Every structure is written in C-alpha cells, then in structure tokens.
C-alpha cells in the first residue's frame, strides 16, 4: 500500500475519484461508506441492498454529502451519477450493469448473490472487490479466471483476516522464510451447536448490533473455517487436521504452540493454516523459520527469540475500514492484493448441527442446521462432502446424525442456482473434464437474473 495515499490525492486533484458500486448495506457495508468519507480520491456512488431504505440510510450514516436518488435501472443510475448524484436501489443488477462504476464491491456474505454479482460485473468490465469470502471459498478460482478473461481483476478485500494474513505471507515469502503456519485469533467462545434462536446468543447479537446469524457464524466456528480456507486457497498452505487444531495459546507463545510436535508444538507438518483461542484476537500471525545460521543470529539480535520458530504478528485487522484500499489498488494500480490460486486447495463443508431427518431444509451459514469444518479439497472430494456455499436450501433426503459431515448424497441441492452451476464448472475444470474455450462459452451463456 506504500504510496497509495499520494495516488489517491492525485485522483482527488484531477477530479477523477475511484467510483465504487457497493452491494450490501449491512454493518460492514456502512463502515465502508463512512471510511470513504474520510479519504481522498475515492467515492461510493451507488449502494444496493434488498432493503431499499437501508441502502439509502448508508449515505446518511456514512456522512456522504450530495443529492441521493433512487434508480431502477443501470441506465438511470449512470445518468444520475454522471450528474453528480448518489444512487440507491434494491436491485444488485443496477450496480453490476453500470458504466459509471469502476469497481464493484460485494458485501453481502451470501454465496449465491456474490456469484451472480461477480459474473455480471466481469461482463460489464468492472473490477471485482469481494468482501464475500463465502463465495470465494466455493468458486473463487473460477471467478478469478473469468474476470481475467474479461480483462478485469478479482480481489479479496483488505482488512479482513484472510487479506491481513496474506500481507504477512507475502512479506515472509519475499524474504525467503519457511512458513510453518498462518493463522488468526478467534475471539468468541467456540460452540459448534449454537443457534441464532438460542436466547443467550440472540441477546448477545442485540447487544453488539449484529444479526443473530452473523454472530453464530463466528461462534460456531464457521467463519474461522471459511477465512482460513481463503488463506489456504490463496497460498497453498493446508489444514494440518480436519477442522484445524485451534489450541488455547497467547500472542507470546505462538511460536511454541504452532511448532512441529517433535519441537513441543501441535503440528504434524509445516506449511499449514490454523487458528488460536486466547489473547490473539484481533490479530493475525505467521510462524516462520529459517535454516540460515547467520539469519538465526540476526533474529536473536532483533529480539525475535532464539528460534527455531519466530512469530510475525499483525495486532489488528480493520475489517471494512481497509476495504477501500483494495478498490483503489484495483483501479489505480491495476493490481489485486489477494486472489485465490488457479484451483481450490481447501474445502469448507457442512456438518450437521443437530440430527437431521428427510424433509429438513438446510438454512444458511450461521443458522440452526449445520456448522462448517475445513479439510483439503481432495479429502472433501473423496468423501463427497457438501460445500457450505451450496448448502443453503438443500433438502435432506436421508438422515444425518448430529456432528456427522453432510455429503452431497444426503441432500437434494437447491436449483436453479448460479453458484451450483459455477461449482460444477469449476470442478470440471479442476479435473480436466472441460477445456477453457468450452468453459468460457458456458459461462458466457449462463443467465444471471
């Protein structure tokens, strides 16, 4: 991000701010609008949300000035923005189809919406900034490929733990360190069976100003699995065990905890993603090592400890507040701060939160029917485990006991579904069952309503 402040100031001086079209005006989205108010050379010109009033309210809470008008089509919105007005709408397609938008920011957290929005925006020629990690861990590699084919870029947004981890990873990798583990701190107590209808958690959600489902997504561990899968899929690091270890530890003990077992740690191998419970949140970390004797000596001199493991720690992640920096990089530098690799490395799959019977319908991530765990993509494919991004709306067709992973054979998937269609194409691409020209034609022909 070095020098980006000067580049944004130059955009401000030239009267050509980076124009963001945002989809999703929840807590995180409103934070983005507020942050843009404090920055130079970047602006939010259109906000879409299924709650039209909430989309309009985002401008007021964010303190963005100017006339705010409603638009029902991209053409109407383009005309308004060209005239210096701000736009709100309840139709995400207004944002994705606009010409007066430089970068589409997807902030809903809903896998299906994220997939649809990314496809349409890539076709329009907008850069893609994704706060929607749920979409990314399901079809991120394919969306990246398609965006680049359309001449635009795909990026996971700065500020959330995945991008903060990736910053540390790039730093350590550039310096030639061996990366032992990348991880984050979990702040909420882990309760795999927590449900948004539980009085305890419903009250806590109200206290924090969150939706109950958003809170449960953190409490039951699903969000941690999803976030670290995004790191895995962007770096090639893997979960050491199914669900990761998640040990109790502290910031000062990270290099001892996330060490190989023969050195007193919890890890069976090096090069993993994981998380810790204890005094780590809101930070992210890397545990690294080096075999160079001179560098080991130099690290002692720099108060990094006696090794052989060393902790690189970022004590904060400013989720939503840092997001506009990604939008600026995409437009000004034509560079993404974080993208998935060309294929999935890890999978996040659904596990029964309670005993499920035929006829039950799976609700959403952070709901009452399933929680999430991470494993390697190969392991999940071998067992035909149900990716969490495809779980919503799936109908149970055979009984699944509590805490058993749900397989694709246990459910009837919800169709029609854009993300399901994309996932099938992505799996075909990863196994070589479809060539790139046929894949591109299939995606081009895919209707997105």
C-alpha positions as a Markdown table, in Angstrom:
| # | Residue | x | y | z |
|---|---|---|---|---|
| 1 | Unk | 0.0 | 0.0 | 0.0 |
| 2 | Unk | 3.1 | 2.3 | 0.1 |
| 3 | Unk | 2.4 | 5.5 | -1.9 |
| 4 | Unk | -1.3 | 4.8 | -2.4 |
| 5 | Unk | -2.1 | 7.9 | -0.4 |
| 6 | Unk | -0.3 | 10.1 | -2.9 |
| 7 | Unk | -2.0 | 8.3 | -5.8 |
| 8 | Unk | -5.4 | 8.9 | -4.2 |
| 9 | Unk | -4.6 | 12.5 | -3.6 |
| 10 | Unk | -3.7 | 12.9 | -7.3 |
| 11 | Unk | -7.1 | 11.3 | -8.3 |
| 12 | Unk | -8.8 | 13.8 | -6.0 |
| 13 | Unk | -6.9 | 16.7 | -7.5 |
| 14 | Unk | -7.8 | 15.6 | -11.0 |
| 15 | Unk | -11.5 | 15.3 | -10.2 |
| 16 | Unk | -11.5 | 11.6 | -11.1 |
| 17 | Unk | -12.2 | 9.7 | -7.9 |
| 18 | Unk | -12.3 | 5.9 | -7.9 |
| 19 | Unk | -16.1 | 5.1 | -8.1 |
| 20 | Unk | -17.3 | 2.2 | -6.0 |
| 21 | Unk | -20.6 | 0.5 | -6.6 |
| 22 | Unk | -21.5 | -1.4 | -3.4 |
| 23 | Unk | -23.8 | -4.4 | -3.0 |
| 24 | Unk | -24.9 | -5.0 | 0.6 |
| 25 | Unk | -25.5 | -2.2 | 3.1 |
| 26 | Unk | -25.2 | -4.2 | 6.4 |
| 27 | Unk | -22.8 | -3.3 | 9.2 |
| 28 | Unk | -19.7 | -3.8 | 7.1 |
| 29 | Unk | -21.0 | -2.0 | 4.1 |
| 30 | Unk | -22.0 | 1.1 | 6.1 |
| 31 | Unk | -18.5 | 1.1 | 7.6 |
| 32 | Unk | -17.1 | 1.3 | 4.0 |
| 33 | Unk | -19.3 | 4.3 | 3.2 |
| 34 | Unk | -18.1 | 6.0 | 6.4 |
| 35 | Unk | -14.5 | 5.3 | 5.7 |
| 36 | Unk | -14.7 | 6.7 | 2.1 |
| 37 | Unk | -16.0 | 9.9 | 3.7 |
| 38 | Unk | -12.6 | 10.3 | 5.3 |
| 39 | Unk | -10.5 | 9.5 | 2.2 |
| 40 | Unk | -9.3 | 11.4 | -0.9 |
| 41 | Unk | -9.8 | 10.3 | -4.4 |
| 42 | Unk | -12.4 | 7.6 | -3.8 |
| 43 | Unk | -16.2 | 7.6 | -3.6 |
| 44 | Unk | -19.2 | 5.3 | -3.2 |
| 45 | Unk | -21.6 | 6.4 | -5.9 |
| 46 | Unk | -24.3 | 3.6 | -5.7 |
| 47 | Unk | -25.5 | 1.3 | -3.0 |
| 48 | Unk | -27.7 | -1.7 | -3.5 |
| 49 | Unk | -29.5 | -3.7 | -0.7 |
| 50 | Unk | -32.6 | -5.8 | -0.6 |
| 51 | Unk | -33.8 | -3.3 | 2.0 |
| 52 | Unk | -34.1 | -0.1 | -0.1 |
| 53 | Unk | -34.3 | 2.1 | 3.0 |
| 54 | Unk | -31.1 | 0.6 | 4.4 |
| 55 | Unk | -29.3 | 1.3 | 1.1 |
| 56 | Unk | -30.3 | 5.0 | 1.3 |
| 57 | Unk | -29.5 | 5.2 | 5.0 |
| 58 | Unk | -25.9 | 4.1 | 4.4 |
| 59 | Unk | -25.2 | 7.5 | 2.9 |
| 60 | Unk | -26.6 | 9.4 | 5.9 |
| 61 | Unk | -24.8 | 7.3 | 8.4 |
| 62 | Unk | -21.6 | 7.5 | 6.4 |
| 63 | Unk | -21.9 | 11.2 | 6.2 |
| 64 | Unk | -21.5 | 11.4 | 2.4 |
| 65 | Unk | -22.9 | 14.6 | 1.0 |
| 66 | Unk | -24.8 | 15.3 | -2.2 |
| 67 | Unk | -28.2 | 14.5 | -3.6 |
| 68 | Unk | -29.3 | 10.9 | -3.2 |
| 69 | Unk | -31.8 | 9.4 | -5.7 |
| 70 | Unk | -33.4 | 6.1 | -6.4 |
| 71 | Unk | -32.7 | 4.2 | -9.6 |
| 72 | Unk | -34.4 | 1.2 | -11.1 |
| 73 | Unk | -32.1 | 0.5 | -14.0 |
| 74 | Unk | -28.4 | 0.8 | -14.7 |
| 75 | Unk | -29.1 | 3.5 | -17.4 |
| 76 | Unk | -31.0 | 5.6 | -14.9 |
| 77 | Unk | -28.2 | 5.2 | -12.3 |
| 78 | Unk | -25.5 | 6.1 | -14.8 |
| 79 | Unk | -27.3 | 9.3 | -15.7 |
| 80 | Unk | -27.7 | 10.3 | -12.1 |
| 81 | Unk | -24.0 | 9.6 | -11.2 |
| 82 | Unk | -22.8 | 11.5 | -14.3 |
| 83 | Unk | -24.8 | 14.4 | -13.0 |
| 84 | Unk | -23.0 | 14.2 | -9.6 |
| 85 | Unk | -25.8 | 12.4 | -7.7 |
| 86 | Unk | -25.6 | 9.3 | -5.5 |
| 87 | Unk | -27.8 | 6.4 | -6.1 |
| 88 | Unk | -29.6 | 3.7 | -4.0 |
| 89 | Unk | -31.5 | 0.7 | -5.2 |
| 90 | Unk | -32.8 | -2.7 | -4.1 |
| 91 | Unk | -31.6 | -4.4 | -7.3 |
| 92 | Unk | -27.9 | -5.5 | -7.3 |
| 93 | Unk | -28.1 | -5.7 | -11.2 |
| 94 | Unk | -28.3 | -1.9 | -11.2 |
| 95 | Unk | -24.8 | -1.8 | -9.8 |
| 96 | Unk | -23.2 | -4.6 | -11.8 |
| 97 | Unk | -24.5 | -3.2 | -15.1 |
| 98 | Unk | -23.4 | 0.4 | -14.7 |
| 99 | Unk | -20.8 | 2.2 | -16.8 |
| 100 | Unk | -20.2 | 4.9 | -14.2 |
| 101 | Unk | -18.8 | 2.3 | -11.7 |
| 102 | Unk | -15.1 | 1.4 | -11.7 |
| 103 | Unk | -15.2 | -1.3 | -9.1 |
| 104 | Unk | -18.0 | -3.5 | -7.8 |
| 105 | Unk | -17.7 | -4.2 | -4.0 |
| 106 | Unk | -19.7 | -7.3 | -3.0 |
| 107 | Unk | -20.5 | -7.1 | 0.7 |
| 108 | Unk | -23.5 | -9.4 | 1.3 |
| 109 | Unk | -21.8 | -12.5 | 2.5 |
| 110 | Unk | -24.4 | -14.5 | 0.6 |
| 111 | Unk | -22.7 | -17.1 | -1.7 |
| 112 | Unk | -25.4 | -17.0 | -4.4 |
| 113 | Unk | -25.6 | -13.2 | -4.6 |
| 114 | Unk | -21.8 | -13.0 | -4.7 |
| 115 | Unk | -21.5 | -15.4 | -7.6 |
| 116 | Unk | -24.2 | -13.6 | -9.6 |
| 117 | Unk | -22.8 | -10.2 | -9.0 |
| 118 | Unk | -19.2 | -11.2 | -9.9 |
| 119 | Unk | -20.3 | -12.7 | -13.2 |
| 120 | Unk | -22.4 | -9.7 | -14.2 |
| 121 | Unk | -19.7 | -7.2 | -13.2 |
| 122 | Unk | -17.0 | -9.0 | -15.0 |
| 123 | Unk | -19.1 | -8.9 | -18.2 |
| 124 | Unk | -19.7 | -5.2 | -17.7 |
| 125 | Unk | -15.9 | -4.5 | -17.3 |
| 126 | Unk | -15.9 | -3.5 | -13.6 |
| 127 | Unk | -13.1 | -4.6 | -11.3 |
| 128 | Unk | -14.3 | -7.1 | -8.7 |
| 129 | Unk | -13.6 | -6.5 | -5.0 |
| 130 | Unk | -15.1 | -9.3 | -2.8 |
| 131 | Unk | -15.8 | -9.0 | 0.9 |
| 132 | Unk | -17.8 | -12.1 | 0.3 |
| 133 | Unk | -15.4 | -14.8 | 1.4 |
| 134 | Unk | -18.2 | -17.4 | 1.4 |
| 135 | Unk | -18.4 | -17.1 | -2.4 |
| 136 | Unk | -14.6 | -17.1 | -2.7 |
| 137 | Unk | -14.1 | -20.4 | -1.0 |
| 138 | Unk | -16.7 | -22.0 | -3.2 |
| 139 | Unk | -15.9 | -20.7 | -6.7 |
| 140 | Unk | -13.2 | -18.1 | -6.2 |
| 141 | Unk | -10.7 | -19.7 | -8.6 |
| 142 | Unk | -13.2 | -19.8 | -11.4 |
| 143 | Unk | -14.4 | -16.3 | -10.8 |
| 144 | Unk | -10.8 | -15.1 | -10.9 |
| 145 | Unk | -10.2 | -16.9 | -14.2 |
| 146 | Unk | -13.4 | -15.5 | -15.7 |
| 147 | Unk | -12.6 | -11.9 | -14.6 |
| 148 | Unk | -9.2 | -12.0 | -16.1 |
| 149 | Unk | -10.6 | -13.4 | -19.3 |
| 150 | Unk | -12.9 | -10.4 | -19.4 |
| 151 | Unk | -9.9 | -8.0 | -18.9 |
| 152 | Unk | -10.7 | -7.2 | -15.2 |
| 153 | Unk | -9.3 | -8.2 | -11.9 |
| 154 | Unk | -10.7 | -10.2 | -8.9 |
| 155 | Unk | -9.6 | -9.4 | -5.3 |
| 156 | Unk | -10.5 | -10.4 | -1.8 |
| 157 | Unk | -10.8 | -7.2 | 0.2 |
| 158 | Unk | -8.2 | -5.8 | 2.5 |
| 159 | Unk | -8.9 | -5.6 | 6.2 |
| 160 | Unk | -10.4 | -9.0 | 6.9 |
| 161 | Unk | -8.2 | -11.7 | 8.4 |
| 162 | Unk | -7.6 | -13.5 | 5.1 |
| 163 | Unk | -6.0 | -10.4 | 3.4 |
| 164 | Unk | -4.2 | -9.5 | 6.6 |
| 165 | Unk | -2.7 | -13.0 | 6.7 |
| 166 | Unk | -1.8 | -12.7 | 3.1 |
| 167 | Unk | 0.1 | -9.5 | 3.7 |
| 168 | Unk | 2.3 | -11.3 | 6.3 |
| 169 | Unk | 2.6 | -14.3 | 4.0 |
| 170 | Unk | 3.9 | -12.2 | 1.1 |
| 171 | Unk | 6.3 | -10.4 | 3.4 |
| 172 | Unk | 7.8 | -13.6 | 4.8 |
| 173 | Unk | 7.8 | -15.4 | 1.4 |
| 174 | Unk | 9.6 | -12.5 | -0.2 |
| 175 | Unk | 12.3 | -12.7 | 2.5 |
| 176 | Unk | 12.7 | -16.4 | 1.9 |
| 177 | Unk | 11.4 | -17.6 | 5.3 |
| 178 | Unk | 10.0 | -21.1 | 5.6 |
| 179 | Unk | 6.3 | -20.6 | 6.5 |
| 180 | Unk | 5.3 | -23.0 | 9.2 |
| 181 | Unk | 1.8 | -21.7 | 10.0 |
| 182 | Unk | -0.5 | -18.9 | 9.1 |
| 183 | Unk | -3.4 | -18.1 | 11.4 |
| 184 | Unk | -5.8 | -15.8 | 13.2 |
| 185 | Unk | -7.1 | -15.3 | 16.7 |
| 186 | Unk | -10.7 | -16.4 | 17.5 |
| 187 | Unk | -12.4 | -14.0 | 19.9 |
| 188 | Unk | -15.8 | -15.7 | 20.6 |
| 189 | Unk | -16.0 | -18.9 | 22.7 |
| 190 | Unk | -16.4 | -22.0 | 20.4 |
| 191 | Unk | -19.9 | -23.5 | 20.5 |
| 192 | Unk | -20.4 | -25.8 | 17.4 |
| 193 | Unk | -24.1 | -26.2 | 18.2 |
| 194 | Unk | -25.0 | -22.6 | 18.8 |
| 195 | Unk | -28.1 | -21.4 | 17.0 |
| 196 | Unk | -29.5 | -17.9 | 16.3 |
| 197 | Unk | -32.7 | -18.9 | 18.1 |
| 198 | Unk | -30.8 | -19.5 | 21.4 |
| 199 | Unk | -31.8 | -16.8 | 23.8 |
| 200 | Unk | -28.3 | -16.3 | 25.0 |
| 201 | Unk | -26.9 | -15.7 | 21.6 |
| 202 | Unk | -29.9 | -13.6 | 20.4 |
| 203 | Unk | -29.4 | -11.3 | 23.3 |
| 204 | Unk | -25.7 | -11.1 | 22.6 |
| 205 | Unk | -26.4 | -10.2 | 19.0 |
| 206 | Unk | -28.7 | -7.4 | 20.0 |
| 207 | Unk | -26.0 | -6.1 | 22.4 |
| 208 | Unk | -23.4 | -6.0 | 19.6 |
| 209 | Unk | -25.8 | -4.6 | 17.0 |
| 210 | Unk | -25.4 | -7.8 | 14.8 |
| 211 | Unk | -27.8 | -10.1 | 13.2 |
| 212 | Unk | -28.1 | -13.4 | 15.1 |
| 213 | Unk | -26.9 | -15.3 | 12.1 |
| 214 | Unk | -23.8 | -13.2 | 11.7 |
| 215 | Unk | -22.9 | -13.8 | 15.4 |
| 216 | Unk | -23.5 | -17.5 | 15.2 |
| 217 | Unk | -21.3 | -17.7 | 12.1 |
| 218 | Unk | -18.4 | -16.6 | 14.4 |
| 219 | Unk | -19.4 | -18.6 | 17.5 |
| 220 | Unk | -19.9 | -22.0 | 15.8 |
| 221 | Unk | -16.5 | -21.6 | 14.1 |
| 222 | Unk | -17.8 | -21.5 | 10.5 |
| 223 | Unk | -16.4 | -18.1 | 9.8 |
| 224 | Unk | -12.9 | -19.1 | 11.0 |
| 225 | Unk | -13.0 | -22.2 | 8.7 |
| 226 | Unk | -14.1 | -20.0 | 5.8 |
| 227 | Unk | -11.5 | -17.3 | 6.4 |
| 228 | Unk | -8.6 | -19.8 | 6.8 |
| 229 | Unk | -9.8 | -21.7 | 3.7 |
| 230 | Unk | -9.4 | -18.4 | 1.8 |
| 231 | Unk | -5.9 | -18.1 | 3.0 |
| 232 | Unk | -5.2 | -21.7 | 2.1 |
| 233 | Unk | -6.6 | -21.2 | -1.4 |
| 234 | Unk | -4.5 | -18.1 | -2.0 |
| 235 | Unk | -1.2 | -19.5 | -0.7 |
| 236 | Unk | -1.2 | -23.3 | -1.0 |
| 237 | Unk | -1.0 | -23.8 | 2.8 |
| 238 | Unk | -3.2 | -26.6 | 4.1 |
| 239 | Unk | -5.1 | -27.6 | 7.3 |
| 240 | Unk | -2.9 | -29.9 | 9.3 |
| 241 | Unk | -6.0 | -31.8 | 10.5 |
| 242 | Unk | -9.7 | -31.6 | 9.7 |
| 243 | Unk | -11.1 | -28.5 | 11.4 |
| 244 | Unk | -7.6 | -27.3 | 12.3 |
| 245 | Unk | -6.2 | -27.5 | 15.8 |
| 246 | Unk | -7.5 | -24.2 | 17.4 |
| 247 | Unk | -5.4 | -24.5 | 20.6 |
| 248 | Unk | -5.5 | -22.3 | 23.6 |
| 249 | Unk | -2.5 | -20.0 | 23.4 |
| 250 | Unk | -1.3 | -16.5 | 23.7 |
| 251 | Unk | 0.5 | -14.0 | 21.5 |
| 252 | Unk | 3.8 | -14.6 | 23.2 |
| 253 | Unk | 3.5 | -18.4 | 22.8 |
| 254 | Unk | 2.5 | -18.6 | 19.2 |
| 255 | Unk | 5.9 | -19.8 | 18.0 |
| 256 | Unk | 5.9 | -22.5 | 20.7 |
| 257 | Unk | 2.3 | -23.6 | 20.1 |
| 258 | Unk | 2.4 | -23.7 | 16.3 |
| 259 | Unk | 5.6 | -25.7 | 16.1 |
| 260 | Unk | 6.1 | -29.3 | 14.9 |
| 261 | Unk | 5.3 | -31.9 | 17.5 |
| 262 | Unk | 8.9 | -33.0 | 17.8 |
| 263 | Unk | 9.6 | -29.5 | 19.0 |
| 264 | Unk | 6.8 | -29.4 | 21.5 |
| 265 | Unk | 4.1 | -27.9 | 19.3 |
| 266 | Unk | 0.8 | -29.2 | 18.0 |
| 267 | Unk | 1.6 | -29.5 | 14.3 |
| 268 | Unk | 2.2 | -32.7 | 12.4 |
| 269 | Unk | 3.6 | -30.9 | 9.4 |
| 270 | Unk | 4.8 | -27.5 | 8.3 |
| 271 | Unk | 3.0 | -25.2 | 5.9 |
| 272 | Unk | -0.4 | -25.1 | 7.4 |
| 273 | Unk | -3.4 | -22.8 | 8.2 |
| 274 | Unk | -4.8 | -22.7 | 11.7 |
| 275 | Unk | -6.2 | -20.5 | 14.5 |
| 276 | Unk | -5.7 | -19.9 | 18.2 |
| 277 | Unk | -8.1 | -19.2 | 21.0 |
| 278 | Unk | -6.8 | -16.9 | 23.7 |
| 279 | Unk | -5.2 | -13.5 | 23.7 |
| 280 | Unk | -4.6 | -13.2 | 20.0 |
| 281 | Unk | -7.7 | -11.6 | 18.5 |
| 282 | Unk | -7.9 | -9.2 | 16.6 |
| 283 | Unk | -4.5 | -10.1 | 15.3 |
| 284 | Unk | -3.2 | -12.5 | 12.7 |
| 285 | Unk | 0.1 | -14.3 | 12.7 |
| 286 | Unk | 2.7 | -16.2 | 10.8 |
| 287 | Unk | 5.1 | -18.7 | 12.4 |
| 288 | Unk | 8.3 | -18.9 | 10.3 |
| 289 | Unk | 11.7 | -20.5 | 10.4 |
| 290 | Unk | 15.0 | -20.3 | 8.6 |
| 291 | Unk | 17.9 | -22.7 | 8.3 |
| 292 | Unk | 20.5 | -19.9 | 7.7 |
| 293 | Unk | 22.7 | -19.7 | 10.7 |
| 294 | Unk | 23.6 | -16.0 | 10.1 |
| 295 | Unk | 19.9 | -15.1 | 9.9 |
| 296 | Unk | 19.1 | -17.0 | 13.1 |
| 297 | Unk | 21.8 | -15.0 | 14.8 |
| 298 | Unk | 20.4 | -11.8 | 13.3 |
| 299 | Unk | 16.9 | -12.6 | 14.6 |
| 300 | Unk | 18.2 | -13.1 | 18.1 |
| 301 | Unk | 19.8 | -9.6 | 17.9 |
| 302 | Unk | 16.4 | -8.2 | 16.7 |
| 303 | Unk | 14.6 | -9.7 | 19.8 |
| 304 | Unk | 12.7 | -12.3 | 17.8 |
| 305 | Unk | 13.8 | -15.1 | 20.2 |
| 306 | Unk | 16.3 | -18.0 | 20.0 |
| 307 | Unk | 14.3 | -20.0 | 17.4 |
| 308 | Unk | 14.0 | -22.2 | 15.6 |
| 309 | Unk | 10.5 | -20.7 | 15.2 |
| 310 | Unk | 9.7 | -17.0 | 15.1 |
| 311 | Unk | 6.4 | -15.1 | 15.2 |
| 312 | Unk | 5.3 | -12.4 | 12.8 |
| 313 | Unk | 2.3 | -10.7 | 14.2 |
| 314 | Unk | -0.2 | -8.1 | 13.0 |
| 315 | Unk | -2.1 | -7.0 | 16.1 |
| 316 | Unk | -5.2 | -5.7 | 14.2 |
| 317 | Unk | -7.4 | -6.2 | 11.2 |
| 318 | Unk | -9.6 | -3.3 | 10.3 |
| 319 | Unk | -12.4 | -5.3 | 8.6 |
| 320 | Unk | -14.4 | -3.0 | 6.3 |
| 321 | Unk | -12.3 | 0.1 | 7.2 |
| 322 | Unk | -9.4 | -1.1 | 5.0 |
| 323 | Unk | -11.6 | -2.3 | 2.1 |
| 324 | Unk | -11.4 | 1.0 | 0.0 |
| 325 | Unk | -7.7 | 0.4 | -0.3 |
| 326 | Unk | -8.4 | -2.7 | -2.3 |
| 327 | Unk | -10.8 | -0.8 | -4.6 |
| 328 | Unk | -8.1 | 1.9 | -5.1 |
| 329 | Unk | -5.4 | -0.6 | -6.0 |
| 330 | Unk | -7.6 | -2.4 | -8.5 |
| 331 | Unk | -8.4 | 0.8 | -10.4 |
| 332 | Unk | -5.2 | 2.9 | -10.0 |
| 333 | Unk | -2.5 | 0.2 | -10.0 |
| 334 | Unk | -4.5 | -2.5 | -11.8 |
| 335 | Unk | -3.3 | -4.9 | -9.1 |
| 336 | Unk | -5.1 | -7.2 | -6.7 |
| 337 | Unk | -3.9 | -7.6 | -3.1 |
| 338 | Unk | -5.2 | -11.1 | -2.8 |
| 339 | Unk | -6.6 | -13.7 | -5.2 |
| 340 | Unk | -7.2 | -17.5 | -5.0 |
| 341 | Unk | -4.8 | -19.8 | -6.8 |
| 342 | Unk | -6.0 | -21.5 | -10.0 |
| 343 | Unk | -7.6 | -24.3 | -8.1 |
| 344 | Unk | -9.0 | -25.0 | -4.6 |
| 345 | Unk | -6.6 | -26.2 | -2.0 |
| 346 | Unk | -9.0 | -26.4 | 0.8 |
| 347 | Unk | -12.8 | -27.0 | 1.1 |
| 348 | Unk | -15.2 | -25.9 | 3.7 |
| 349 | Unk | -18.1 | -28.4 | 4.2 |
| 350 | Unk | -21.3 | -28.6 | 6.2 |
| 351 | Unk | -21.6 | -30.7 | 9.3 |
| 352 | Unk | -25.0 | -31.4 | 11.0 |
| 353 | Unk | -25.5 | -29.1 | 13.9 |
| 354 | Unk | -28.4 | -31.4 | 15.1 |
| 355 | Unk | -29.8 | -34.6 | 13.9 |
| 356 | Unk | -31.4 | -34.1 | 10.5 |
| 357 | Unk | -34.2 | -36.1 | 9.0 |
| 358 | Unk | -35.5 | -36.5 | 5.5 |
| 359 | Unk | -37.5 | -33.4 | 4.5 |
| 360 | Unk | -35.5 | -31.0 | 6.6 |
| 361 | Unk | -34.1 | -28.0 | 4.6 |
| 362 | Unk | -30.7 | -26.6 | 5.4 |
| 363 | Unk | -30.7 | -22.9 | 6.3 |
| 364 | Unk | -27.8 | -20.5 | 5.9 |
| 365 | Unk | -24.2 | -20.3 | 7.3 |
| 366 | Unk | -24.7 | -19.2 | 10.9 |
| 367 | Unk | -28.1 | -20.9 | 11.1 |
| 368 | Unk | -29.5 | -23.8 | 13.1 |
| 369 | Unk | -28.9 | -26.8 | 10.8 |
| 370 | Unk | -25.2 | -27.0 | 10.1 |
| 371 | Unk | -21.8 | -25.7 | 11.1 |
| 372 | Unk | -18.6 | -25.8 | 9.0 |
| 373 | Unk | -15.3 | -27.5 | 9.0 |
| 374 | Unk | -12.2 | -27.3 | 6.8 |
| 375 | Unk | -10.2 | -30.0 | 5.1 |
| 376 | Unk | -8.2 | -30.4 | 1.9 |
| 377 | Unk | -10.1 | -30.3 | -1.3 |
| 378 | Unk | -9.0 | -33.8 | -2.2 |
| 379 | Unk | -10.3 | -35.2 | 1.1 |
| 380 | Unk | -13.6 | -33.5 | 0.7 |
| 381 | Unk | -14.0 | -34.7 | -2.9 |
| 382 | Unk | -13.2 | -38.3 | -1.9 |
| 383 | Unk | -15.9 | -38.3 | 0.7 |
| 384 | Unk | -18.3 | -36.2 | -1.5 |
| 385 | Unk | -18.8 | -33.6 | 1.3 |
| 386 | Unk | -21.2 | -30.8 | 0.8 |
| 387 | Unk | -19.5 | -27.4 | 0.3 |
| 388 | Unk | -21.0 | -24.8 | 2.6 |
| 389 | Unk | -21.5 | -22.4 | -0.3 |
| 390 | Unk | -24.0 | -24.9 | -1.8 |
| 391 | Unk | -25.8 | -25.8 | 1.4 |
| 392 | Unk | -28.5 | -23.2 | 1.7 |
| 393 | Unk | -31.8 | -24.5 | 0.6 |
| 394 | Unk | -30.7 | -28.1 | 0.2 |
| 395 | Unk | -33.3 | -30.7 | 1.1 |
| 396 | Unk | -32.3 | -33.6 | 3.3 |
| 397 | Unk | -33.2 | -36.9 | 1.7 |
| 398 | Unk | -31.6 | -39.3 | 4.2 |
| 399 | Unk | -31.0 | -39.0 | 7.9 |
| 400 | Unk | -27.8 | -37.4 | 9.1 |
| 401 | Unk | -26.8 | -37.7 | 12.8 |
| 402 | Unk | -25.5 | -34.7 | 14.8 |
| 403 | Unk | -21.9 | -33.8 | 14.1 |
| 404 | Unk | -21.6 | -36.0 | 11.0 |
| 405 | Unk | -20.4 | -34.3 | 7.8 |
| 406 | Unk | -23.2 | -33.9 | 5.3 |
| 407 | Unk | -22.5 | -35.4 | 1.9 |
| 408 | Unk | -23.9 | -34.4 | -1.4 |
| 409 | Unk | -25.7 | -37.8 | -1.4 |
| 410 | Unk | -27.5 | -36.9 | 1.8 |
| 411 | Unk | -29.3 | -33.9 | 0.2 |
| 412 | Unk | -31.1 | -32.7 | -2.9 |
| 413 | Unk | -29.4 | -29.5 | -3.9 |
| 414 | Unk | -31.4 | -26.3 | -4.4 |
| 415 | Unk | -31.8 | -25.5 | -8.1 |
| 416 | Unk | -31.7 | -23.3 | -10.1 |
| 417 | Unk | -28.6 | -21.9 | -8.6 |
| 418 | Unk | -25.9 | -19.9 | -10.2 |
| 419 | Unk | -23.2 | -20.8 | -7.6 |
| 420 | Unk | -24.1 | -24.5 | -8.1 |
| 421 | Unk | -23.7 | -24.2 | -11.8 |
| 422 | Unk | -20.4 | -22.4 | -11.4 |
| 423 | Unk | -19.2 | -25.0 | -8.9 |
| 424 | Unk | -19.9 | -27.8 | -11.3 |
| 425 | Unk | -18.0 | -26.0 | -14.0 |
| 426 | Unk | -15.1 | -25.3 | -11.6 |
| 427 | Unk | -14.9 | -29.0 | -10.6 |
| 428 | Unk | -14.9 | -30.0 | -14.2 |
| 429 | Unk | -12.1 | -27.5 | -14.9 |
| 430 | Unk | -10.0 | -28.8 | -12.0 |
| 431 | Unk | -10.3 | -32.4 | -13.1 |
| 432 | Unk | -9.6 | -31.6 | -16.8 |
| 433 | Unk | -13.1 | -32.6 | -18.0 |
| 434 | Unk | -13.7 | -29.3 | -19.8 |
| 435 | Unk | -11.4 | -27.1 | -21.9 |
| 436 | Unk | -11.1 | -23.4 | -21.4 |
| 437 | Unk | -13.0 | -22.4 | -24.6 |
| 438 | Unk | -16.0 | -24.6 | -23.7 |
| 439 | Unk | -15.8 | -23.3 | -20.1 |
| 440 | Unk | -15.8 | -19.7 | -21.3 |
| 441 | Unk | -18.7 | -20.3 | -23.6 |
| 442 | Unk | -20.7 | -22.0 | -20.9 |
| 443 | Unk | -20.1 | -19.1 | -18.5 |
| 444 | Unk | -20.9 | -16.5 | -21.2 |
| 445 | Unk | -24.2 | -18.3 | -21.9 |
| 446 | Unk | -25.1 | -18.5 | -18.2 |
| 447 | Unk | -28.1 | -16.3 | -17.5 |
| 448 | Unk | -27.9 | -14.3 | -14.3 |
| 449 | Unk | -31.1 | -12.8 | -13.0 |
